[in-house]
Amino acid sequence: MDSLPDSGRGNSDEVPDSDCACISIRTLLVLARTTCSGRRYRAWRRATGEFYSKYYIPRGAKKNWALYNLDNAEKFSEVAIVEGVTDVWRIGDNAVATFGKQLSPAQKKTLRDRFRGKRLVFVPDMNDPQTVAIAEAQRIELLSSGSFSAVEISCIESGKDPGSLRIPQGQIWNYLNKHIISQGR
């Protein structure tokens, strides 16, 4: 079996000297598909008990330096924070993906720098009970920074992932707002 590549832990959580923390991950995904020098990040598929390729990131880039859809989400006053790219596609342009359950220090810095004064809403995948606790800890940390107008958590139906919501695009935020469980200003 292939060995798994570096998960991005250790010193890779440091913010790079360049603007890498603000790289548009859409650009990275396009680059990764057009070059063969990218690194594969693999994930465990519980149902089948095997690994599968989840993200392709160009060599030298770290997934924990980026937030998917950052460039589009900056234009909005309220932004959803989700785990995966397909969750962003479902929620719309005012969402960013973290490529995992937890924000890295570089991603937190990017949020503080680029979304100052805005409302953030964590929308965790509800197919893992730990995600709400992780989101709550991150919510408290970001809220204590004083950088945002509000930091909240919206819990969708149990066992669901934001990308699987069957709600018309124009009604997603109404749904998220009705399911807010943690508020903070």
Beta strands, then each sheet from edge to edge (+ up, - down):
strand 1: 39-45
strand 2: 50-57
strand 3: 78-82
strand 4: 95-97
strand 5: 119-122
strand 6: 150-154
strand 7: 180-182
sheet 1: 1+ 2-
sheet 2: 4+ 3+ 5+ 6+ 7-
end
